[in-house]
Amino acid sequence: HDTRQTLLDSVCIESITKATADSHSIEIKRAGGYFFSLLVQYQEYHDMLNEAGGLQEIVNLAGLVDLECQIYGAFTLVYLASNPKFQVPLVQMGAVRSLVSMMATESEPRHYAG
């Protein structure tokens, strides 16, 4: 990445995180969840996502009643939890509670091929 691209990536991540957090529209939250689920597959974006407040927003998505948001949130949390530096912060933000709650209410396994 060059400096301009890194800046652009950072601004994009911040904007989408803020839009997802501030919106009352479930469609916006779903779109944000989809964006996060794509983004976290690349570890170089994890720090930017954390700095933009994205970790908390992903935990929030996983805790919503909307099944699509829960799925995006859970998928994204799995990737983030594979990064040791985010494991404790995610637990402190309530990620485990969201995932356990989801498992208790959604008994059928769901598999997506991305």
C-alpha positions in Angstrom: 0.0 0.0 0.0 1.2 3.5 -0.7 0.3 6.4 1.6 -2.6 7.6 -0.5 -4.2 4.2 -0.6 -3.8 3.7 3.1 -5.4 7.1 3.8 -8.3 6.3 1.4 -8.8 2.9 3.1 -8.8 4.4 6.5 -11.3 7.1 5.6 -13.6 4.5 3.9 -13.5 2.3 7.0 -14.2 5.2 9.3 -17.1 6.4 7.2 -18.7 3.0 6.9 -18.3 2.3 10.6 -19.9 5.6 11.5 -22.7 5.1 9.0 -23.4 1.6 10.3 -23.3 2.7 13.9 -25.5 5.9 13.4 -28.1 4.4 11.2 -31.5 3.1 12.3 -32.0 1.4 9.0 -31.5 -2.4 9.1 -30.5 -2.3 5.5 -27.6 0.0 6.2 -26.6 -2.2 9.2 -26.7 -5.2 6.9 -24.6 -3.5 4.3 -22.1 -2.4 6.9 -22.0 -6.0 8.2 -21.3 -7.3 4.7 -18.5 -4.7 4.2 -16.9 -5.7 7.6 -17.1 -9.4 6.7 -15.2 -8.8 3.5 -12.7 -6.5 5.1 -11.6 -8.7 8.0 -10.5 -11.4 5.7 -7.4 -9.2 5.2 -5.4 -8.9 8.4 -3.8 -5.6 7.3 -7.2 -3.9 7.8 -7.7 -5.1 11.4 -5.9 -2.2 13.0 -7.7 0.3 10.9 -11.0 -1.3 11.8 -10.2 -1.2 15.5 -9.1 2.5 15.3 -12.3 3.4 13.6 -14.4 1.8 16.4 -15.4 -1.1 14.1 -14.8 -3.8 16.6 -17.6 -2.5 18.9 -19.9 -2.0 16.0 -19.3 -5.6 14.8 -20.1 -6.9 18.3 -23.2 -4.7 18.2 -24.2 -6.2 14.9 -23.8 -9.7 16.2 -26.2 -8.8 19.1 -29.0 -7.5 16.9 -32.3 -9.4 16.5 -31.9 -9.4 12.7 -30.5 -12.8 11.6 -28.5 -11.4 8.7 -26.7 -8.9 10.9 -26.0 -11.7 13.4 -24.5 -13.8 10.7 -22.3 -11.1 9.4 -21.3 -10.1 12.9 -20.5 -13.7 13.9 -18.5 -14.4 10.7 -16.5 -11.2 11.2 -15.9 -11.9 14.9 -14.4 -15.3 14.0 -11.8 -13.6 11.8 -11.0 -10.9 14.4 -10.7 -13.4 17.2 -8.0 -15.2 15.3 -5.9 -12.1 15.9 -4.5 -12.5 19.4 -4.3 -8.8 20.1 -8.1 -8.5 19.7 -9.2 -11.5 21.7 -9.3 -9.8 25.1 -10.8 -6.5 23.8 -13.6 -8.5 22.0 -14.4 -10.4 25.1 -14.5 -7.1 27.1 -16.8 -5.6 24.4 -19.3 -8.4 24.8 -18.5 -10.6 21.8 -18.9 -13.9 23.7 -22.3 -12.9 25.1 -23.5 -12.1 21.6 -22.3 -15.4 20.2 -23.6 -17.5 23.0 -27.0 -15.8 22.7 -27.1 -16.5 19.0 -26.2 -20.2 19.6 -29.0 -20.5 22.1 -31.6 -19.1 19.8 -30.4 -20.4 16.4 -30.1 -24.2 16.7 -29.5 -25.0 13.0 -25.9 -24.6 11.8 -25.5 -22.2 8.9 -22.8 -22.5 6.3 -21.9 -19.9 3.8 -19.4 -20.1 1.0 -18.7 -16.4 1.1 
